[in-house]
Amino acid sequence: MGRRANKDVKIHETIAQPNSIRQRAEHLQAVAALSEKATIDTHADEALTPFCSLLREILGGNRSEIARVAKELDVSDVTVSRWMDGTAPRETYLNRLPDILGERRQDLIAAIQQTFPGALHIQEERRQTAVSKEMYRNILDLVALVEEDENRHWQIMHAIFEYALLHLDADRQGLSIAYAPFMPPQQDGYIHSLRELMVRGTYPWPSFLVNKIFLGSNTLAGNAAMRNCLLTWDSLENEVRLYVAIDNFERSACAVPVMRSGKMSGILIVSSTRAMFSHDEAVCEAVQEYARLLALALQDEDFYPLSCIHLRPMPDLPLQRAEIDRSYRNRILDCVRTTGSTMPEAEFIVAQALEHEFEEMQQQIEENAHKKQM
């Protein structure tokens, strides 16, 4: 937007104060030329490849950094600038760039792989994203040996999350893993939302998240549930495929349904601070494997027919977190005192009430936004 605004200013300055018919004609010609250039530049911006977008983000207008990269590769500064504008580098340079720009190495690898398939010679890194046989053995041992259902459920979930964090974020650049099961069907017989049950993360996310938010049809997880398929989102995508709520620190995400016998229990969501993380096919395959393993931890009654899934929009995530931080714990304690419920029963009652309140809140937000547009 900033670049377009500058172009508009230049056009405005060009047409200011014409003094004669001839001058006015010349000014109009200049306006047409500048407008055409602005349109071309805008279209060029929209057509940028993931590699160009990321290189611009990393280098920007930092001339000293551009000069450093050029020196490392033994090319001119102009050559690096051309790469930022869309010129394809030679494979030799593409293979060296991730090491030269080490702080964004994984982002660059993913962007190069998407823009120039087969150009990188780093297949050993992709193989590391496979889920190990040892992980499968550990989970199957828990399924076979842990007697109590609830204990087995939590042990399997913790084992999967701990391993996945080490596996998918070995360099600790920032990863969040969440499992969000469905809330029970409401009086209309339909499921209206998912709700986070377990969330683990590495910095900048906290190790554990406790304010369990609701995920509706306006989230990546909600869309994955309604479409019954793996979905990804990335901050560098040129085309906006889904209008979804984006969480703090999130620049790429993958959401996968947790299935058994054609029914669904919820969604496994993996979010990364790294752009293009979810575009690695091996990463998506690993997340799907974790979702299948997670299904082993659940009971048959945790799964719902797909025909029951009719999710509704929910408020933005920061708004939910603020309300949950403000009132959730006190409402549970009040419920225990007034109804004589146990803590788990009270949590369930309060969660159902919050789901209904958030659904109504979002409806009101959308109605107010619609009135303003009219």
C-alpha positions as a printed NumPy array, in Angstrom:
array([[  0.   ,   0.   ,   0.   ],
       [  2.839,   2.342,   0.812],
       [  4.331,   1.974,  -2.693],
       [  0.983,   2.597,  -4.346],
       [  0.372,   5.662,  -2.16 ],
       [  3.723,   7.122,  -3.253],
       [  2.827,   6.553,  -6.893],
       [ -0.495,   8.35 ,  -6.385],
       [  1.324,  11.329,  -4.863],
       [  3.644,  11.54 ,  -7.874],
       [  0.677,  11.456, -10.251],
       [ -1.013,  14.219,  -8.273],
       [  2.114,  16.362,  -8.359],
       [  2.459,  15.837, -12.115],
       [ -1.007,  17.188, -12.957],
       [ -0.868,  20.176, -10.627],
       [ -1.416,  23.656, -12.112],
       [ -1.515,  23.264, -15.931],
       [ -1.124,  26.752, -17.482],
       [ -2.256,  26.202, -21.083],
       [ -4.066,  23.779, -23.385],
       [ -0.737,  22.46 , -24.631],
       [  0.604,  22.066, -21.104],
       [ -2.632,  20.396, -20.058],
       [ -2.303,  17.866, -22.88 ],
       [  1.285,  17.165, -21.909],
       [  0.243,  16.706, -18.289],
       [ -2.569,  14.339, -19.244],
       [ -0.12 ,  12.258, -21.272],
       [  2.211,  12.132, -18.261],
       [ -0.685,  11.08 , -16.021],
       [ -1.614,   8.274, -18.415],
       [  1.987,   7.045, -18.556],
       [  2.379,   7.092, -14.781],
       [ -0.971,   5.398, -14.24 ],
       [ -0.04 ,   2.664, -16.699],
       [  3.301,   2.151, -14.944],
       [  1.566,   2.017, -11.538],
       [ -0.846,  -0.625, -12.848],
       [  1.999,  -2.679, -14.287],
       [  3.97 ,  -2.417, -11.048],
       [  0.914,  -3.434,  -9.023],
       [  0.281,  -6.453, -11.237],
       [  3.97 ,  -7.34 , -10.977],
       [  3.727,  -7.248,  -7.175],
       [  0.703,  -9.555,  -7.287],
       [  2.571, -11.998,  -9.538],
       [  5.642, -12.293,  -7.338],
       [  6.792, -15.847,  -6.69 ],
       [  7.207, -17.087,  -3.092],
       [ 11.004, -16.849,  -3.603],
       [ 10.85 , -13.202,  -4.728],
       [  8.435, -12.278,  -1.933],
       [ 10.657, -13.818,   0.719],
       [ 13.869, -12.348,  -0.682],
       [ 12.263,  -8.9  ,  -0.651],
       [ 11.142,  -9.456,   2.926],
       [ 14.634, -10.5  ,   4.039],
       [ 16.712,  -7.954,   2.141],
       [ 14.212,  -5.138,   1.62 ],
       [ 16.057,  -1.86 ,   1.112],
       [ 19.059,  -2.963,   3.166],
       [ 21.872,  -2.055,   0.752],
       [ 24.619,  -3.312,   3.029],
       [ 22.954,  -6.734,   3.318],
       [ 22.398,  -6.883,  -0.449],
       [ 26.083,  -6.045,  -0.919],
       [ 27.088,  -8.768,   1.568],
       [ 25.016, -11.424,  -0.228],
       [ 26.386, -10.299,  -3.599],
       [ 29.96 , -10.506,  -2.314],
       [ 29.408, -13.984,  -0.837],
       [ 28.071, -15.225,  -4.184],
       [ 30.591, -13.269,  -6.281],
       [ 27.873, -11.451,  -8.223],
       [ 26.943,  -7.786,  -8.524],
       [ 24.495,  -5.95 ,  -6.291],
       [ 22.353,  -5.386,  -9.385],
       [ 22.09 ,  -9.155,  -9.922],
       [ 20.716,  -9.674,  -6.4  ],
       [ 18.257,  -6.826,  -6.951],
       [ 17.085,  -8.496, -10.162],
       [ 16.389, -11.699,  -8.25 ],
       [ 14.171,  -9.663,  -5.94 ],
       [ 12.309,  -8.371,  -9.009],
       [ 11.68 , -11.788, -10.521],
       [ 14.799, -12.889, -12.401],
       [ 15.56 , -16.558, -11.698],
       [ 19.   , -17.192, -10.158],
       [ 21.179, -20.034, -11.365],
       [ 20.865, -23.282,  -9.42 ],
       [ 24.391, -22.785,  -8.042],
       [ 23.293, -19.559,  -6.347],
       [ 19.962, -20.999,  -5.194],
       [ 21.769, -23.803,  -3.392],
       [ 24.104, -21.388,  -1.59 ],
       [ 21.533, -18.768,  -0.563],
       [ 20.028, -20.714,   2.4  ],
       [ 23.479, -20.937,   4.036],
       [ 24.344, -17.296,   3.344],
       [ 21.025, -16.132,   4.825],
       [ 21.217, -18.642,   7.672],
       [ 18.674, -17.007,   9.991],
       [ 15.949, -17.65 ,   7.403],
       [ 17.419, -20.889,   6.071],
       [ 14.307, -23.046,   6.423],
       [ 12.031, -20.345,   4.999],
       [ 14.322, -19.975,   1.976],
       [ 14.522, -23.713,   1.411],
       [ 10.733, -23.98 ,   1.391],
       [ 10.29 , -20.927,  -0.889],
       [ 12.93 , -22.152,  -3.364],
       [ 11.435, -25.63 ,  -3.432],
       [  8.022, -24.203,  -4.28 ],
       [  9.25 , -21.696,  -6.88 ],
       [ 12.007, -23.824,  -8.461],
       [ 11.069, -27.509,  -7.924],
       [ 14.11 , -29.784,  -8.068],
       [ 16.637, -26.95 ,  -7.953],
       [ 17.906, -27.669,  -4.438],
       [ 20.105, -30.632,  -3.62 ],
       [ 19.079, -31.103,   0.02 ],
       [ 17.012, -34.258,  -0.065],
       [ 18.557, -35.469,   3.174],
       [ 16.743, -32.683,   5.044],
       [ 13.368, -33.786,   3.683],
       [ 13.93 , -37.376,   4.783],
       [ 14.328, -36.166,   8.357],
       [ 10.659, -35.14 ,   8.433],
       [  9.416, -38.761,   8.366],
       [  7.847, -40.032,  11.598],
       [ 10.172, -42.63 ,  13.08 ],
       [  9.295, -46.282,  13.625],
       [ 10.28 , -45.822,  17.264],
       [  7.448, -43.308,  17.674],
       [  4.961, -45.801,  16.256],
       [  6.235, -48.51 ,  18.605],
       [  5.938, -46.211,  21.637],
       [  2.346, -45.292,  20.827],
       [  1.338, -48.905,  20.112],
       [  2.912, -49.939,  23.428],
       [  0.778, -47.349,  25.248],
       [ -2.344, -48.571,  23.46 ],
       [ -1.575, -52.162,  24.423],
       [ -0.378, -51.705,  28.008],
       [ -2.186, -48.755,  29.656],
       [ -5.461, -50.048,  31.129],
       [ -7.361, -46.911,  32.155],
       [ -8.956, -45.087,  29.203],
       [ -8.426, -41.543,  30.478],
       [ -4.817, -42.2  ,  31.486],
       [ -4.044, -43.829,  28.143],
       [ -5.68 , -40.899,  26.333],
       [ -3.432, -38.311,  27.976],
       [ -0.246, -40.364,  27.807],
       [ -0.616, -40.887,  24.063],
       [ -1.428, -37.222,  23.436],
       [  1.555, -36.023,  25.477],
       [  3.899, -38.483,  23.743],
       [  2.735, -37.371,  20.281],
       [  3.016, -33.667,  21.077],
       [  6.443, -33.956,  22.71 ],
       [  7.848, -35.947,  19.811],
       [  6.244, -33.746,  17.146],
       [  7.734, -30.575,  18.652],
       [ 11.239, -32.066,  18.628],
       [ 10.711, -33.565,  15.193],
       [  9.144, -30.646,  13.289],
       [ 10.968, -27.817,  15.089],
       [ 14.403, -29.285,  15.775],
       [ 16.076, -25.883,  15.318],
       [ 13.575, -24.225,  17.704],
       [ 12.41 , -21.48 ,  15.357],
       [  8.895, -21.577,  16.809],
       [  6.107, -24.152,  16.496],
       [  2.669, -24.64 ,  18.031],
       [  0.708, -27.911,  18.027],
       [ -2.952, -28.019,  19.039],
       [ -5.669, -30.636,  19.133],
       [ -9.181, -29.215,  18.972],
       [-12.019, -31.738,  19.363],
       [-15.626, -30.91 ,  18.518],
       [-17.941, -29.421,  21.068],
       [-21.004, -31.661,  21.526],
       [-23.937, -31.075,  19.138],
       [-26.323, -28.324,  20.199],
       [-30.12 , -28.553,  20.418],
       [-30.435, -28.374,  16.626],
       [-28.441, -31.601,  16.394],
       [-25.421, -29.95 ,  14.763],
       [-21.858, -29.277,  15.936],
       [-21.164, -25.529,  15.966],
       [-17.488, -25.317,  16.905],
       [-14.223, -26.974,  17.858],
       [-12.475, -26.196,  21.121],
       [ -8.775, -26.52 ,  21.896],
       [ -8.064, -29.336,  24.327],
       [ -4.254, -29.514,  24.319],
       [ -1.808, -26.903,  23.006],
       [  1.966, -27.188,  23.197],
       [  4.572, -24.839,  21.733],
       [  8.146, -23.668,  21.457],
       [  9.175, -20.022,  21.763],
       [  7.679, -17.508,  20.94 ],
       [  4.637, -19.611,  21.894],
       [  4.456, -20.686,  25.54 ],
       [  5.142, -24.327,  26.397],
       [  1.516, -24.797,  27.431],
       [ -1.562, -22.747,  26.521],
       [ -4.395, -22.965,  29.013],
       [ -7.089, -20.585,  27.689],
       [ -8.895, -23.017,  25.434],
       [-10.41 , -21.041,  22.581],
       [-13.247, -21.994,  20.238],
       [-12.529, -22.495,  16.549],
       [-15.383, -21.863,  14.147],
       [-16.005, -21.778,  10.418],
       [-13.79 , -18.676,  10.072],
       [-10.602, -20.57 ,  11.054],
       [ -8.307, -22.885,   9.14 ],
       [ -9.252, -25.729,  11.496],
       [-12.946, -25.067,  10.957],
       [-12.561, -25.116,   7.189],
       [-10.566, -28.364,   7.37 ],
       [-13.36 , -29.928,   9.43 ],
       [-16.156, -28.813,   7.101],
       [-14.261, -29.883,   3.988],
       [-12.921, -33.061,   5.616],
       [ -9.431, -32.608,   4.201],
       [ -5.962, -31.311,   4.998],
       [ -5.725, -27.539,   4.548],
       [ -2.725, -25.2  ,   4.715],
       [ -2.302, -21.466,   5.058],
       [  0.824, -19.414,   4.374],
       [  1.61 , -15.72 ,   4.72 ],
       [  3.529, -15.658,   1.406],
       [  0.796, -17.143,  -0.759],
       [ -0.05 , -14.827,  -3.636],
       [ -3.646, -16.062,  -3.766],
       [ -5.802, -15.819,  -0.638],
       [ -7.581, -19.175,  -0.678],
       [ -9.381, -18.861,   2.633],
       [-10.414, -15.953,   4.805],
       [ -9.311, -17.344,   8.147],
       [ -8.368, -15.969,  11.544],
       [ -4.595, -15.855,  12.016],
       [ -3.086, -16.443,  15.45 ],
       [ -0.188, -14.583,  17.072],
       [  3.262, -15.405,  15.621],
       [  1.681, -17.642,  12.937],
       [  3.1  , -17.38 ,   9.417],
       [  2.263, -20.846,   8.156],
       [ -0.12 , -23.568,   9.336],
       [ -1.462, -27.016,   8.54 ],
       [ -4.8  , -28.425,   9.781],
       [ -5.677, -32.136,   9.526],
       [ -8.886, -33.982,  10.506],
       [ -8.571, -36.745,  13.115],
       [-10.6  , -39.627,  11.664],
       [-11.742, -43.138,  12.476],
       [-14.173, -45.323,  10.521],
       [-15.327, -42.4  ,   8.408],
       [-16.118, -40.248,  11.448],
       [-14.238, -37.227,  12.793],
       [-13.278, -36.278,  16.36 ],
       [-11.632, -32.924,  15.693],
       [ -8.629, -31.259,  14.071],
       [ -4.869, -31.37 ,  14.659],
       [ -3.299, -27.972,  13.93 ],
       [  0.419, -27.272,  13.489],
       [  1.455, -23.605,  13.228],
       [  4.934, -22.245,  12.516],
       [  6.702, -18.9  ,  12.691],
       [  8.33 , -19.864,   9.368],
       [  6.703, -18.929,   6.102],
       [  6.357, -21.813,   3.627],
       [  6.648, -24.394,   6.436],
       [  3.33 , -25.996,   5.525],
       [  4.246, -26.14 ,   1.81 ],
       [  6.736, -28.937,   2.464],
       [  4.881, -32.096,   1.403],
       [  6.895, -34.185,   3.864],
       [  5.783, -31.936,   6.739],
       [  2.123, -32.293,   5.754],
       [  2.544, -36.058,   5.503],
       [  4.079, -36.128,   8.986],
       [  1.172, -34.081,  10.436],
       [ -1.283, -36.513,   8.842],
       [  0.572, -39.409,  10.46 ],
       [  0.385, -37.7  ,  13.854],
       [ -3.371, -37.232,  13.351],
       [ -3.759, -40.967,  12.681],
       [ -1.725, -41.802,  15.787],
       [ -3.795, -39.346,  17.824],
       [ -6.963, -41.214,  16.81 ],
       [ -5.599, -44.228,  18.73 ],
       [ -5.864, -42.23 ,  21.968],
       [ -9.594, -41.547,  21.586],
       [-12.781, -43.447,  22.342],
       [-15.429, -44.349,  19.773],
       [-17.859, -41.838,  21.319],
       [-15.378, -39.011,  20.599],
       [-16.044, -39.349,  16.859],
       [-19.022, -37.811,  15.047],
       [-20.619, -38.419,  11.638],
       [-19.623, -35.808,   9.066],
       [-23.295, -34.925,   8.574],
       [-23.337, -33.404,  12.092],
       [-20.652, -30.811,  11.298],
       [-22.214, -27.376,  10.667],
       [-19.721, -24.955,  12.209],
       [-20.557, -21.324,  12.92 ],
       [-18.213, -18.291,  12.915],
       [-16.57 , -17.452,  16.226],
       [-15.037, -14.15 ,  17.438],
       [-11.384, -13.294,  16.765],
       [ -8.913, -15.276,  18.844],
       [ -7.555, -12.309,  20.917],
       [-11.094, -11.314,  21.87 ],
       [-11.87 , -14.847,  23.032],
       [ -8.657, -15.122,  25.017],
       [ -9.329, -11.819,  26.769],
       [-12.829, -12.911,  27.801],
       [-11.679, -16.377,  28.907],
       [ -8.804, -14.876,  30.946],
       [-11.248, -12.448,  32.544],
       [-14.081, -14.738,  33.578],
       [-13.53 , -18.447,  32.901],
       [-12.044, -19.593,  36.2  ],
       [-14.49 , -17.573,  38.357],
       [-17.438, -18.907,  36.372],
       [-16.308, -22.494,  36.996],
       [-15.963, -21.868,  40.745],
       [-19.389, -20.205,  40.837],
       [-20.865, -23.186,  38.985],
       [-19.357, -25.616,  41.506],
       [-20.771, -23.597,  44.427],
       [-24.253, -23.063,  43.01 ],
       [-24.895, -26.47 ,  41.393],
       [-22.766, -28.827,  43.47 ],
       [-21.058, -30.034,  40.301],
       [-17.579, -31.491,  40.215],
       [-14.839, -29.403,  38.6  ],
       [-14.921, -31.376,  35.297],
       [-18.729, -31.083,  35.182],
       [-18.545, -27.357,  35.887],
       [-15.919, -26.875,  33.162],
       [-18.206, -28.607,  30.683],
       [-21.213, -26.46 ,  31.673],
       [-19.219, -23.222,  31.419],
       [-17.695, -24.262,  28.072],
       [-21.156, -24.846,  26.601],
       [-22.309, -21.453,  27.877],
       [-19.234, -19.728,  26.427],
       [-19.724, -21.398,  23.053],
       [-23.289, -20.057,  22.877],
       [-22.216, -16.566,  24.022],
       [-19.348, -16.386,  21.532],
       [-21.614, -17.521,  18.691],
       [-24.121, -14.786,  19.514],
       [-21.314, -12.236,  19.924],
       [-19.947, -12.995,  16.448],
       [-23.423, -12.777,  14.926],
       [-23.808,  -9.315,  16.454],
       [-20.365,  -8.255,  15.196],
       [-21.251,  -9.363,  11.666],
       [-24.656,  -7.647,  11.782],
       [-23.069,  -4.371,  12.914],
       [-20.45 ,  -4.612,  10.159],
       [-23.189,  -5.241,   7.577],
       [-25.171,  -2.19 ,   8.768],
       [-22.097,   0.024,   8.406],
       [-21.617,  -1.122,   4.801],
       [-25.228,  -0.283,   3.879]])
